[in-house]
Structures are given as C-alpha cells and as structure tokens.
Amino acid sequence: MRAESCLNYERNTMNLPRRKFLRLAAAVAALPIFPRVATAQTYPMRPVRIIGGFPAGSAPDIFVRLIGQSLSERLGQPFIIENRPGAGSNIGTEAVVRAPADGYTLLLATSANAINATLYNNLQFNFIQDIAPIASIVRFPHIMEVNPSFPAKTVPEFIAYAKANPGKINMGSAGSGTPQHVIGELFKVMAGVDMLHVPYRGITPALTDLLGGQVQVIFDALPLSIEYIRAGKLRPLAVTTATRWDGLPNLPTVSEFLPGYEATSWLGISAPRNTPSEIVEKLNQEINAVLADPKTRARFAELGGTPLPGSPTDFGELIAEETQKWSKVVKFAGAKPD
C-alpha cells in the first residue's frame, strides 16, 4: 500500500507540470489570433505610404494617385504617394522590401518589376519572393507613335521604311529596360527591323525629342501621349493591345500586321513579404471597391486604362506570367540596364 501511494504521488507530480504546460501552450497558441483580428479591424491607424519608382506625372503616378485619394477617403487615413525614381524603379522597390511588414509601407508594383527580374543581374532582392501581392489596379496599352513629319503613316509603311533604312530610325524610351524599351524590342524582333534604341532618363525628355524630331518613334504609355495625339502633335500608328482601344476606334492594333504581337503595362499594389494576411485582404477589398466605383472607371477610361480587379492570388499569377514573358524578350534582345 505504501509503494502504491508513492507511485500515485510520482504520477501526480509528473502529470501536474504536463497539464500546466498544455494549458500554457494552448494559451500561447491563442494569443496571436486577437492581435491579428485587432489589426484588421483598426488598420490603418496612421498615414500609409505608397512608394512608386517613377517620377511624378508619369503614367503609373497618375493612376496610383487616383487610387490613393480614394483609399484615403474610404479608410480615414492619408495614403501618401512617395516618388522614388531611379534604377528602373528598383530603388523604390528595395525600399519597400526592406520596410517593416506592417501595412504602412506599400509598393506601386508595375510591369517594370517583371522586366527587371531578368534585366538586372545584381538585384538585392527577389521580387516574386520578397513582395506580397495585394491587388492589381489597371492595365493600359502603349501607342506606337511618330512625329507627324515622319514619312510612314501606317505600320506596314513604317516596317518598309525601317528595312530600307536599317539602323537609321531612333527609337526613344524612358530608359533601358523600361516598358517603352522592351515593347519596342518585341516589335523589332517580330517585324525583323533594326532600330537604334535611345534611352532617356524618364519619358518626358524622350517625348520632347520625339516632338522635336530627334527620335522618330516611341512605344509610349497611352495616358501620357493621348493629349499630344488629340492635338495633332504626334501621329499614332497602332496600339499594342490585342484589341482596338475604344477611345481611338479607327486606330489599328500592331497585331493586325504582326499576328501574335501584344504588349500592355499594368499596375498594382503590393507589400513587404510577411505582411499580415488580414491587412492584405482588407486592402484588396478596399481597392476592388474603388475599382468598381463608376467615377473611377470613367476616369480610367479617359486615360485609356482598364480596371483590373482580382484577388491577391490573381495578382501574383499575373506577376509570374509577365516575368516569364518579358524574360524571353530581354534575353533575346540582349537588353542591358543604363
């Protein structure tokens, strides 16, 4: 009996710490739930920065400011657009990658990020791995445009002229590896023409030289060129999308002359990896609500943009697909950063 009592005592003293440990473990496991819920309910509690790797007044900047203003109104905190241009948008991207994953520093992700993944060999980050997709925003076409004094008035005439004058057509862009550059390179490959790429530090000086005749063609983002086109200062030859743009219904697509050609730019919002999923989902829902607003859709249409609602997963898939597509173009063209 004495031995049995000792055995029971030992069992009880061993089980007591175990029961305490299990209760403690259960309590610890439950703790993160409440902060996550609270974070989702109270976010944002202070101003949010959206960092863009492009100058103020650029096409990405125009669209993200529309989104930022609407988010500020909906969520009651300022969404501040911060421009950090340089290195093909990599400076701004790296700033977000290194920022705390708390939802208060976001990135304006663009087509350039998909291009840069292959263009640059020494990036200090992996865009797909280090960024959490939140929501895609808009897709818009580029316009193949020339100075009105240029002899070609159609894409076939342009191709014929380029083949008769190899290397004598200057193709301007906002810089090596920018969407204007690689979209032009895709045209060169598919049309079998030789043009001299002239990279600028931003699209504004490139457009200035196109207006002045120093360069002959630019594959520019529609939002920036549409007013020049409407004023007759630039001659559009085609849009780069698979279908015609409603704003210029008589303007053909490049694919009508080069079957299979298609290129667009897109924008979206992303965050540092490990940003709480509750914040990602909340921002996704709010951005999609902004994109569904008739006023937003009307303004996007004026700029040639098509709203691109979807889930974070949808945006992640778009980024992966575009990264693979432009990787092939960059490698084939041998494009290098400035």
C-alpha positions as CSV (number, residue, x, y, z in Angstrom):
1,M,0.0,0.0,0.0
2,R,2.8,2.3,0.8
3,A,4.5,1.6,-2.5
4,E,1.2,2.2,-4.4
5,S,0.8,5.6,-2.6
6,C,4.4,6.6,-3.6
7,L,3.7,5.5,-7.2
8,N,0.5,7.6,-7.3
9,Y,2.3,10.6,-5.9
10,E,5.0,10.3,-8.5
11,R,2.4,10.1,-11.2
12,N,0.6,13.2,-9.9
13,T,3.8,15.2,-9.6
14,M,4.7,14.3,-13.2
15,N,1.2,15.0,-14.6
16,L,0.8,18.3,-12.9
17,P,3.6,20.1,-14.8
18,R,2.4,18.4,-18.0
19,R,-1.2,19.7,-17.5
20,K,0.2,23.2,-16.8
21,F,2.3,23.0,-19.9
22,L,-0.6,22.0,-22.1
23,R,-2.7,24.8,-20.8
24,L,0.1,27.3,-21.3
25,A,0.7,26.0,-24.8
26,A,-3.0,26.4,-25.7
27,A,-3.0,29.9,-24.3
28,V,0.1,30.9,-26.3
29,A,-1.3,29.5,-29.5
30,A,-4.5,31.5,-29.0
31,L,-2.6,34.8,-28.3
32,P,-1.8,35.8,-32.0
33,I,-5.4,35.5,-33.0
34,F,-6.5,38.5,-31.1
35,P,-3.8,40.9,-32.3
36,R,-4.4,39.8,-35.9
37,V,-8.1,40.5,-35.6
38,A,-7.5,43.8,-33.9
39,T,-5.0,44.7,-36.6
40,A,-7.5,44.0,-39.3
41,Q,-10.3,46.0,-37.6
42,T,-8.2,49.1,-36.7
43,Y,-5.9,49.3,-39.7
44,P,-4.9,51.9,-40.7
45,M,-4.3,53.9,-37.5
46,R,-1.8,56.3,-39.1
47,P,-0.8,57.5,-42.6
48,V,0.2,54.9,-45.2
49,R,3.0,55.4,-47.8
50,I,2.7,54.0,-51.3
51,I,6.2,54.1,-52.8
52,G,6.5,54.3,-56.6
53,G,9.7,54.0,-58.5
54,F,8.7,56.6,-61.1
55,P,8.7,60.4,-61.4
56,A,5.6,62.5,-60.5
57,G,3.4,62.9,-63.6
58,S,4.3,59.5,-65.1
59,A,1.6,57.1,-66.1
60,P,2.0,54.9,-63.0
61,D,2.0,58.0,-60.8
62,I,-1.3,59.3,-62.4
63,F,-3.2,56.1,-61.7
64,V,-1.8,55.4,-58.2
65,R,-2.7,59.0,-57.1
66,L,-6.3,58.3,-58.1
67,I,-6.3,55.1,-56.0
68,G,-4.5,56.7,-53.1
69,Q,-7.1,59.5,-52.9
70,S,-10.0,57.1,-52.9
71,L,-8.4,54.9,-50.2
72,S,-7.8,57.9,-48.0
73,E,-11.5,58.8,-48.3
74,R,-12.6,55.3,-47.6
75,L,-10.3,54.4,-44.7
76,G,-9.9,57.7,-43.0
77,Q,-6.1,58.0,-43.1
78,P,-3.9,59.6,-45.7
79,F,-2.4,57.3,-48.4
80,I,0.7,59.3,-49.3
81,I,2.3,58.7,-52.7
82,E,6.0,58.9,-52.4
83,N,8.1,59.0,-55.7
84,R,11.5,57.4,-55.6
85,P,12.6,57.1,-59.2
86,G,15.9,55.5,-60.2
87,A,17.4,52.3,-61.5
88,G,14.3,51.3,-63.4
89,S,12.1,51.5,-60.3
90,N,14.5,49.3,-58.3
91,I,15.3,51.9,-55.7
92,G,11.7,52.3,-54.7
93,T,11.1,48.5,-54.8
94,E,14.0,47.8,-52.5
95,A,12.9,50.5,-50.0
96,V,9.6,48.6,-49.6
97,V,11.2,45.2,-49.5
98,R,13.3,46.4,-46.5
99,A,10.4,48.2,-44.8
100,P,8.5,46.7,-41.8
101,A,5.8,44.3,-42.8
102,D,3.1,46.2,-41.0
103,G,1.0,47.5,-43.9
104,Y,2.2,51.1,-43.6
105,T,4.7,51.0,-46.5
106,L,3.3,49.7,-49.8
107,L,4.7,49.4,-53.3
108,L,3.3,50.5,-56.6
109,A,4.2,47.4,-58.5
110,T,4.4,47.7,-62.3
111,S,5.4,45.9,-65.4
112,A,8.9,47.3,-64.9
113,N,9.3,44.9,-61.9
114,A,8.6,41.9,-64.1
115,I,11.1,43.2,-66.7
116,N,13.8,44.0,-64.1
117,A,13.8,40.4,-62.7
118,T,15.8,39.4,-65.8
119,L,17.3,42.7,-66.9
120,Y,19.3,43.2,-63.7
121,N,21.8,40.6,-62.6
122,N,22.7,42.1,-59.2
123,L,19.4,42.9,-57.5
124,Q,19.5,42.8,-53.7
125,F,16.0,41.2,-53.6
126,N,13.8,38.7,-55.4
127,F,10.7,40.5,-56.4
128,I,8.4,37.5,-56.5
129,Q,9.7,36.0,-53.2
130,D,10.1,39.2,-51.3
131,I,6.8,41.0,-52.1
132,A,3.3,40.1,-51.1
133,P,0.8,40.9,-53.9
134,I,-2.3,42.8,-52.7
135,A,-4.3,43.9,-55.7
136,S,-3.9,44.6,-59.4
137,I,-5.2,48.0,-60.4
138,V,-5.2,48.7,-64.1
139,R,-3.9,47.6,-67.4
140,F,-3.3,50.1,-70.3
141,P,-2.0,50.0,-73.8
142,H,1.0,51.6,-75.4
143,I,0.9,53.6,-78.6
144,M,3.3,53.2,-81.4
145,E,3.7,56.9,-82.3
146,V,5.8,59.0,-84.6
147,N,6.5,62.7,-85.4
148,P,3.9,63.9,-88.0
149,S,6.8,64.7,-90.3
150,F,7.9,61.0,-90.4
151,P,7.2,59.6,-93.9
152,A,5.4,56.4,-92.7
153,K,1.7,56.7,-91.9
154,T,0.9,53.1,-91.2
155,V,2.7,50.1,-89.6
156,P,3.4,48.4,-92.9
157,E,4.9,51.7,-94.3
158,F,6.9,52.0,-91.1
159,I,8.3,48.5,-91.4
160,A,9.1,49.0,-95.1
161,Y,10.9,52.3,-94.3
162,A,12.9,50.7,-91.4
163,K,14.0,47.8,-93.6
164,A,15.1,50.2,-96.3
165,N,17.0,52.3,-93.7
166,P,18.4,49.8,-91.2
167,G,19.8,51.4,-88.0
168,K,18.7,54.9,-89.1
169,I,15.4,55.1,-87.1
170,N,15.9,56.3,-83.5
171,M,13.5,54.6,-81.0
172,G,13.2,56.6,-77.8
173,S,12.3,55.2,-74.4
174,A,12.2,56.3,-70.7
175,G,15.4,54.2,-70.2
176,S,16.9,50.8,-70.8
177,G,14.6,48.0,-69.7
178,T,11.5,50.3,-69.3
179,P,8.2,49.1,-70.8
180,Q,8.7,51.5,-73.7
181,H,12.0,49.9,-74.4
182,V,11.1,46.2,-74.2
183,I,7.8,46.7,-76.0
184,G,9.8,48.3,-78.8
185,E,12.3,45.4,-78.8
186,L,9.4,43.0,-79.2
187,F,8.3,44.9,-82.3
188,K,11.8,44.9,-83.7
189,V,12.1,41.1,-83.2
190,M,8.7,40.3,-84.7
191,A,9.0,42.8,-87.6
192,G,12.6,42.0,-88.4
193,V,13.7,45.6,-88.3
194,D,16.8,47.3,-87.0
195,M,16.3,50.5,-85.0
196,L,18.7,52.4,-82.7
197,H,17.4,52.5,-79.1
198,V,17.9,55.9,-77.5
199,P,17.3,55.6,-73.7
200,Y,16.4,58.8,-71.7
201,R,16.1,59.4,-68.0
202,G,12.4,59.4,-68.0
203,I,9.7,59.6,-70.6
204,T,9.3,63.4,-70.6
205,P,12.6,64.2,-72.3
206,A,12.0,61.4,-74.7
207,L,8.7,62.8,-75.7
208,T,10.2,66.3,-76.1
209,D,12.7,64.9,-78.6
210,L,10.0,63.0,-80.4
211,L,8.1,66.2,-80.8
212,G,11.3,67.9,-82.0
213,G,12.1,65.1,-84.4
214,Q,15.4,64.0,-82.7
215,V,13.9,60.5,-82.3
216,Q,11.4,59.0,-84.8
217,V,9.3,56.6,-82.8
218,I,8.2,55.8,-79.2
219,F,6.0,53.0,-77.9
220,D,4.7,55.1,-75.2
221,A,2.1,54.6,-72.5
222,L,-1.3,55.8,-73.7
223,P,-2.1,58.1,-70.7
224,L,0.9,60.3,-71.4
225,S,0.6,60.6,-75.1
226,I,-3.1,60.9,-75.7
227,E,-3.3,64.7,-75.4
228,Y,-0.4,65.1,-77.9
229,I,-2.2,62.7,-80.3
230,R,-5.5,64.6,-79.9
231,A,-3.8,67.9,-80.6
232,G,-2.2,66.5,-83.7
233,K,1.3,66.9,-82.4
234,L,2.0,63.2,-82.7
235,R,0.9,60.6,-85.2
236,P,-0.3,57.3,-83.8
237,L,0.3,54.2,-85.9
238,A,-1.2,51.5,-83.7
239,V,-2.0,50.3,-80.2
240,T,-0.1,47.5,-78.7
241,T,-3.1,45.6,-77.2
242,A,-4.7,42.6,-78.9
243,T,-7.9,44.6,-79.5
244,R,-8.5,48.2,-80.6
245,W,-9.0,50.9,-78.0
246,D,-12.4,52.4,-77.8
247,G,-11.0,55.9,-77.4
248,L,-9.5,55.7,-80.9
249,P,-11.6,53.1,-82.6
250,N,-10.1,53.7,-86.1
251,L,-6.6,53.1,-84.8
252,P,-5.4,49.6,-85.7
253,T,-3.5,47.2,-83.4
254,V,0.0,46.2,-84.1
255,S,-1.2,42.6,-84.2
256,E,-3.3,43.3,-87.3
257,F,0.0,43.5,-89.1
258,L,2.2,41.3,-86.8
259,P,-0.1,38.4,-85.7
260,G,0.6,37.5,-82.1
261,Y,2.0,40.8,-81.1
262,E,0.6,42.0,-77.8
263,A,2.0,44.2,-75.0
264,T,0.5,46.2,-72.2
265,S,1.5,47.8,-69.0
266,W,-0.1,47.0,-65.7
267,L,-0.1,48.4,-62.1
268,G,-0.9,47.0,-58.7
269,I,-0.3,47.4,-55.0
270,S,2.0,45.1,-53.1
271,A,3.6,45.0,-49.6
272,P,6.7,43.5,-47.9
273,R,6.6,39.8,-47.5
274,N,5.0,38.6,-44.3
275,T,2.6,41.5,-44.1
276,P,-0.4,40.1,-42.1
277,S,-2.9,38.4,-44.3
278,E,-5.7,40.3,-42.7
279,I,-4.3,43.6,-43.8
280,V,-3.6,42.3,-47.3
281,E,-7.2,41.1,-47.6
282,K,-8.6,44.3,-46.2
283,L,-6.6,46.4,-48.7
284,N,-7.6,44.1,-51.5
285,Q,-11.3,44.5,-50.7
286,E,-11.0,48.3,-50.5
287,I,-9.0,48.6,-53.7
288,N,-11.5,46.4,-55.6
289,A,-14.3,48.6,-54.2
290,V,-12.5,51.7,-55.6
291,L,-12.2,50.0,-59.0
292,A,-15.9,49.2,-59.0
293,D,-16.8,52.9,-58.5
294,P,-18.3,54.4,-61.7
295,K,-16.3,57.6,-61.2
296,T,-13.0,55.6,-61.1
297,R,-13.9,53.5,-64.1
298,A,-14.8,56.7,-66.1
299,R,-11.5,58.4,-65.2
300,F,-9.6,55.3,-66.1
301,A,-11.4,55.1,-69.5
302,E,-10.4,58.7,-70.2
303,L,-6.8,57.7,-69.7
304,G,-7.0,54.5,-71.7
305,G,-6.9,52.2,-68.7
306,T,-9.0,49.1,-68.0
307,P,-9.6,48.4,-64.3
308,L,-8.1,45.1,-63.2
309,P,-9.9,43.8,-60.1
310,G,-9.0,40.5,-58.6
311,S,-7.6,38.6,-55.5
312,P,-4.1,38.7,-54.2
313,T,-3.6,35.3,-55.8
314,D,-4.7,36.7,-59.2
315,F,-2.2,39.5,-59.0
316,G,0.6,37.1,-58.0
317,E,-0.2,34.9,-61.0
318,L,-0.1,38.0,-63.3
319,I,3.3,39.0,-62.0
320,A,4.6,35.5,-62.5
321,E,3.3,35.3,-66.1
322,E,4.6,38.7,-67.1
323,T,8.0,38.0,-65.5
324,Q,8.3,34.9,-67.7
325,K,7.1,36.7,-70.9
326,W,9.5,39.6,-70.6
327,S,12.4,37.4,-69.6
328,K,12.3,35.9,-73.1
329,V,12.2,39.3,-74.8
330,V,15.0,40.8,-72.6
331,K,17.3,37.8,-73.2
332,F,16.6,37.7,-77.0
333,A,17.1,41.4,-77.4
334,G,20.2,41.5,-75.2
335,A,18.8,44.5,-73.3
336,K,21.1,45.9,-70.6
337,P,20.4,48.5,-67.9
338,D,21.7,52.0,-68.3
